[in-house]
């Protein structure tokens, strides 16, 4: 081996030995780097290589070994010093040296407040979405139904004409679409049953549709209006004039569905959720349901003016004589049974 090459390798060896002796860490952190390097050189010598030719491979082995023995640096974490009662930031090494001094702090999630509450909030969210969706769907259906009430008006005015049967079938189809049972007047294929008297059938259909709508809009109209519409509807269906009033009630109820949907949208825009409370004109914080409950009883929010209600009562009273009414009680529930001219019965629960 040339003398100059020998000097060069010796200088490299001296440079490696002059590196700090305590750079290793972890479980074997006290083992000097020189010892690791010497072990690696010895291992190379056992393999039949001269010490200097083994120098650089041994250095590489030493670097790799130190990398494996040195733990990955961890960020300090917050813990409570039980001696001082204060929260401090410490490292894993500090905790390992004095585990009796430090108490780890378990931080709760920022959003989830516990499984029970989280599930509750999830279910409430679904209910809120379904409630809002139902209100909006009723408004859409109400808008579509407004023009359909003209069918009943036209039929009442042309009940004895040749087109009465076709109009009656259209009214029956409309009733089925909104969930009213019209099987008594139509065949399974959707055609009108033969021998159906148009006038009497219209009485039943008209009051069926009206009562169904009144029941579904109960929460959006005042208790007084609800009882008035419920009690007068059967008698109103007995004459063309009464049917016109009945249809105006239906139109008013449809417009109320649209109005409530608008209020619900405004509430969500302003307050986020229907169940969130807000100051209302009624002098207190209320949810949307509580607001509507107060709002509907406000005399300023009646569906119709006083003149309409007077006409409704007078027409109903005039037609009352043509109705056969009985009251019965079943299992503690009171029912009014109204029998129309063709024998059809309407049962009202009070």
C-alpha positions in Angstrom: 0.0 0.0 0.0 1.4 3.5 -1.0 2.6 5.7 1.9 0.4 8.7 0.7 -2.7 6.4 0.6 -2.0 5.2 4.1 -1.7 8.7 5.5 -5.0 9.7 3.8 -6.9 6.8 5.4 -5.3 7.5 8.8 -6.5 11.1 8.6 -10.0 9.9 7.9 -9.9 7.6 10.8 -8.7 10.4 13.2 -11.5 12.6 11.9 -14.1 10.0 12.8 -12.6 9.4 16.2 -12.7 13.2 16.9 -16.5 13.4 16.6 -18.4 13.9 19.8 -18.6 10.8 21.9 -22.1 11.2 23.3 -24.3 11.7 20.2 -26.1 8.4 20.5 -29.4 8.3 22.3 -32.4 6.2 23.2 -32.0 2.9 25.0 -28.3 2.6 24.2 -27.7 6.3 24.4 -24.7 6.0 26.8 -22.6 3.9 24.3 -19.9 6.2 22.7 -19.9 6.6 19.0 -16.2 5.5 19.0 -17.1 2.2 20.6 -19.8 1.6 18.0 -17.3 2.4 15.3 -14.7 0.2 16.8 -17.2 -2.7 17.0 -18.1 -2.2 13.4 -14.4 -2.2 12.3 -13.8 -5.3 14.3 -16.7 -6.9 12.5 -15.3 -6.0 9.2 -11.9 -7.4 10.2 -13.5 -10.7 11.2 -14.8 -10.9 7.6 -11.1 -10.8 6.4 -10.9 -7.1 5.5 -8.0 -4.8 6.5 -8.9 -2.2 9.1 -8.5 0.8 6.8 -10.5 -0.7 4.0 -13.2 -1.5 6.6 -13.3 2.1 7.9 -15.9 3.7 5.6 -18.3 0.7 5.6 -18.0 0.6 9.4 -18.8 4.3 9.6 -21.9 3.8 7.5 -23.0 0.9 9.8 -22.4 3.1 12.8 -24.6 5.9 11.4 -27.4 3.5 10.6 -27.2 1.9 14.0 -27.3 5.3 15.7 -30.4 6.2 13.6 -32.2 3.1 14.8 -31.3 3.6 18.4 -32.2 7.3 18.4 -35.9 7.8 19.1 -38.0 10.0 16.8 -38.2 13.5 18.3 -41.6 14.1 20.0 -43.3 17.4 20.5 -43.7 18.5 24.1 -47.2 17.8 25.5 -49.2 19.4 28.3 -49.3 17.7 31.7 -50.2 18.7 35.2 -47.4 19.1 37.8 -49.0 17.5 40.8 -46.6 19.3 43.2 -47.4 22.8 42.0 -50.9 22.1 40.6 -50.0 23.9 37.4 -50.1 22.7 33.8 -46.7 22.6 32.1 -45.3 21.3 28.8 -42.9 18.3 29.1 -41.2 15.8 26.9 -41.4 12.0 27.0 -38.0 11.9 28.6 -39.0 14.3 31.4 -42.1 12.2 32.1 -40.0 8.9 32.1 -37.6 10.3 34.7 -40.3 11.7 37.0 -43.6 9.9 36.4 -44.8 10.6 39.9 -44.6 14.3 39.4 -46.5 14.7 36.2 -50.1 13.7 35.4 -51.2 13.6 31.8 -54.2 15.8 30.8 -56.9 14.1 28.8 -58.5 16.7 26.6 -62.1 16.2 25.5 -63.0 16.5 21.8 -64.0 20.0 20.7 -67.3 19.0 19.2 -68.5 15.7 20.6 -69.8 16.1 24.1 -70.2 12.4 24.9 -71.9 9.5 23.1 -75.3 10.1 24.6 -75.4 13.8 23.8 -73.9 13.3 20.4 -76.5 10.8 19.5 -79.2 13.0 20.8 -78.0 16.0 18.8 -77.8 13.8 15.7 -81.4 12.6 16.2 -82.6 16.2 16.9 -80.9 17.3 13.7 -82.8 14.7 11.7 -86.1 15.7 13.3 -85.4 19.4 12.6 -84.7 18.6 8.9 -87.8 16.4 8.6 -90.0 19.0 10.3 -88.7 21.7 7.9 -89.1 19.4 4.9 -92.7 18.6 5.9 -93.6 22.3 6.2 -92.2 23.0 2.8 -93.8 20.0 1.2 -97.2 21.0 2.5 -96.7 24.4 1.0 -95.8 22.9 -2.4 -98.9 20.6 -2.3 -101.1 23.6 -1.2 -99.9 25.6 -4.2 -100.8 22.7 -6.5 -104.2 22.2 -4.9 -105.4 25.8 -5.1 -106.5 25.4 -8.7 -108.1 22.1 -7.9 -110.8 23.6 -5.7 -112.2 25.3 -8.8 -113.2 21.8 -9.9 -115.6 21.5 -6.9 -116.9 25.0 -7.6 -117.6 24.1 -11.2 -119.3 20.8 -10.2 -121.5 22.5 -7.7 -122.8 24.9 -10.4 -123.2 22.2 -13.0 -124.4 19.3 -10.8 -127.4 18.5 -12.9 -125.8 19.0 -16.3 -124.4 16.4 -18.6 -120.8 17.2 -17.6 -121.5 16.5 -13.9 -120.3 12.9 -14.1 -116.9 13.9 -15.6 -116.4 16.6 -13.1 -117.3 14.3 -10.3 -114.7 11.8 -11.4 -112.1 14.6 -11.5 -113.0 15.6 -8.0 -112.7 12.0 -6.9 -109.2 11.7 -8.4 -108.2 14.9 -6.7 -109.4 13.5 -3.4 -107.4 10.3 -3.8 -104.3 12.3 -4.6 -104.4 14.2 -1.3 -105.1 11.0 0.7 -108.9 11.0 0.9 -110.6 7.6 0.6 -112.8 7.7 -2.5 -113.2 4.0 -3.1 -116.9 4.3 -2.4 -117.3 6.3 -5.6 -114.7 4.9 -8.0 -113.9 1.4 -9.4 -110.4 -0.2 -9.0 -109.6 0.9 -12.6 -110.3 4.6 -11.6 -113.6 4.9 -13.4 -116.8 6.3 -11.7 -119.1 3.7 -10.4 -122.4 3.4 -12.2 -125.6 4.8 -10.7 -123.7 7.3 -8.5 -126.0 10.3 -7.8 -123.8 13.4 -8.6 -125.4 15.8 -6.1 -125.3 13.5 -3.1 -121.8 12.3 -4.0 -120.5 15.8 -4.2 -121.8 16.5 -0.7 -119.8 13.6 0.7 -116.7 14.3 -1.4 -116.7 18.0 -0.7 -116.9 17.6 3.1 -114.4 14.7 3.0 -111.8 16.9 1.3 -112.6 19.9 3.6 -112.4 17.9 6.8 -109.2 16.3 5.8 -107.6 19.7 5.0 -109.0 21.2 8.3 -107.5 18.4 10.3 -104.1 18.7 8.6 -104.0 22.5 9.1 -105.0 22.4 12.8 -101.7 23.5 14.1 -101.6 26.6 11.9 -105.1 28.0 12.6 -106.6 29.3 15.8 -108.6 26.9 18.0 -111.7 28.9 17.4 -111.3 28.7 13.6 -110.6 25.0 13.8 -113.8 24.3 15.7 -115.9 26.6 13.5 -114.7 25.0 10.2 -115.1 21.5 11.7 -118.7 22.0 12.8 -120.0 23.9 9.8 -118.4 21.9 7.0 -121.0 19.1 6.7 -123.9 21.6 6.5 -122.0 23.8 4.0 -121.7 20.9 1.6 -125.5 20.6 1.2 -125.9 23.6 -1.2 -124.0 25.2 -4.1 -123.7 28.4 -2.0 -122.3 26.4 0.9 -119.9 24.4 -1.3 -118.5 27.7 -2.6 -117.9 28.8 1.0 -116.3 25.4 1.8 -113.9 25.8 -1.1 -113.0 29.3 0.0 -112.1 27.8 3.4 -110.0 25.2 1.6 -108.2 27.9 -0.3 -107.6 29.8 2.9 -106.1 26.8 4.5 -103.9 26.2 1.5 -102.7 29.8 1.7 -101.9 29.3 5.4 -99.7 26.3 4.6 -97.8 28.5 2.1 -97.6 31.4 4.7 -96.2 29.1 7.5 -93.6 27.7 5.1 -92.4 31.2 4.4 -92.2 32.0 8.1 -90.2 28.7 8.7 -87.7 29.7 5.9 -87.4 33.2 7.4 -86.8 31.6 10.9 -84.1 29.4 9.6 -82.4 32.2 7.8 -82.4 34.4 10.9 -81.9 31.9 13.7 -80.3 28.7 12.2 -82.8 26.1 13.4 -86.5 25.9 14.0 -85.8 24.7 17.6 -83.5 27.7 18.3 -85.2 30.3 20.4 -85.6 34.0 19.5 -87.3 37.1 20.8 -90.8 37.4 19.2 -93.5 40.0 19.0 -95.2 38.0 21.8 -92.8 39.2 24.4 -90.6 36.2 25.1 -88.0 33.8 23.7 -89.7 31.1 21.7 -88.9 28.3 19.3 -90.6 28.3 15.9 -93.4 25.9 17.1 -94.1 28.2 20.2 -94.1 31.2 17.9 -96.6 29.7 15.5 -98.8 28.7 18.5 -98.9 32.3 19.6 -99.1 33.7 16.1 -102.1 31.7 15.0 -104.1 32.9 18.0 -103.4 36.5 17.2 -106.6 38.1 15.9 -104.6 39.9 13.3 -103.8 36.5 11.7 -107.3 35.2 11.1 -107.8 33.5 7.8 -110.9 35.6 6.9 -112.6 38.8 8.0 -115.7 39.0 10.2 -118.1 39.3 7.3 -116.9 35.9 5.9 -117.5 34.2 9.3 -121.0 35.7 9.6 -121.9 34.4 6.2 -120.4 31.0 7.0 -122.5 30.7 10.2 -125.8 31.8 8.4 -125.4 29.4 5.5 -124.5 26.5 7.8 -127.5 27.2 10.0 -129.9 27.3 7.0 -128.6 23.9 5.8 -128.5 22.3 9.2 -132.1 21.2 8.9 -131.3 18.9 6.0 -128.8 17.0 8.1 -129.5 14.1 10.4 -127.1 14.3 13.3 -126.5 12.0 16.3 -123.9 12.0 19.0 -122.4 8.8 20.4 -119.7 7.9 22.9 -117.4 4.9 22.3 -114.6 3.9 24.7 -114.7 7.4 26.3 -114.5 9.2 22.9 -117.4 11.4 21.7 -118.4 11.2 18.0 -120.9 13.2 15.9 -122.4 11.0 13.2 -123.9 13.0 10.3 -126.1 11.1 7.8 -126.6 12.7 4.4 -129.6 12.4 2.1 -128.2 9.3 0.3 -127.4 7.5 3.5 -123.7 8.3 3.5 -122.4 8.9 7.0 -119.7 11.3 8.2 -118.2 10.6 11.6 -116.5 13.5 13.5 -114.4 12.9 16.6 -114.4 15.6 19.3 
